[in-house]
Amino acid sequence: MIRLRSLQKVNLDTLTNSYNFNAFLDEVNKQLKQKTQTSYAMFYTDINQFKLMNDNFGYQEGDYILKTFADSLLQIGDTNSILCRITGDKFALFLAYEDLDDLTNRALKLQAVSKQVCSPSGEFYKLSVRTGIYQIQPGDTAIVAVDRANIARKYAQLQRNGNFEFYNDEMRVSLIEQKKIEDVMEDALQNGEFLVYYQPKINITTKKICGAEALVRWMRPEVGLVSPASFIPIFEANGFIVNLDYYVLDRVCNRLRELIDQGFSVYPVSVNFSREHFKSDALPERLRQTIQKYQLPPELIEVEITESALASNDRYWLNLLNKIRSYGFGLAMDDFGSGMSSLNLLCDLPFKVLKIDKDFFHTKTTNIRERIVISSIVTMASQLDMDVICEGVETEDQIKFLQSIGCTMAQGYYYDKPLPSDVYEEKYLT
């Protein structure tokens, strides 16, 4: 164990045999007070969705994961490093380093060893960890180093594909803005500041609407319309996205009921659900309760889930998604092709619709390689009895190409942008 020689047990975390927080701060401060030319850094790291592991596999298995993760942290340090379990699955590691490349390599090593955890029961875990790194400056105390590494960890958590981040002063400003948003988000939901916009899905052949996607916007008082990119990552990081998703579902179902009662012909609406919903099994029943509340057929609601939310192909996801399908809801994989596990997911999970990621269309015209990939996806989906819709379509050239390969649905600015509900209804509903 790193730096635990002659340490009294009262200063230890009994589970991982690392320092407790107060003892860790004392030891780090002692090291920092020694006038040496050594460069030091602080790592602050945790395990993504660790609570879900405890819930699904039990606390005994969870404890084993924590002990193994502590060992993984020791592997990236040296004999003079100092390890601490702060609380739960959060750890701090104080270490010496040579240069920025050295720190980067250590962070990458942590990512690698964390994906190779095998439990006593034979269960294989690929842990996803988020790490903040702070390069300690002369005059810094241990608590300052921990706080700044934690700021970097929180920033890494906000990045959709980020695993580790180095601290910089701009992060503090960003997190201050995040705190301002978090301070008002509950009231904003209660006050109806979140609006539902609708972007039509168009049948390429008939040029008529065949559905719509519900997209949330935030109209903040004295600020105006706020881009989802500025608040969705924050809500996903703090879990509030679950409340917002259910709010959008309720608003969509309420409006569909009103339109039907007024004699309008309505189309299915897809509603996005964050990966945060997969931390529990509440989603299927909540979906069913909402359509029962508004007396709607489930076919009018399509559940959209991004491919990245299902990166861990587990029987847990399969059971949950099968239940959603068994209740009659449509099920669409959003951003298909944006990750690395798409084909494996299609083998097991009961999706009816693939939404091809808009990033396939890098330019206004599709190149030969893009055409080959998209054409192959459409052919494969047809053989799997799945529908395909292309997102981000902007040009006539793209539409002609999609027609030529048998893709019948598209969504994008070529047809229309996301619209306020009243504009959407006036333009598309009869």
Summary of the structure (lengths in Angstrom):
residues: 430
radius of gyration: 24.9
end to end distance: 71.3
largest distance: 79.7
contacts: 1348
relative contact order: 0.08
helix: 48%
strand: 22%
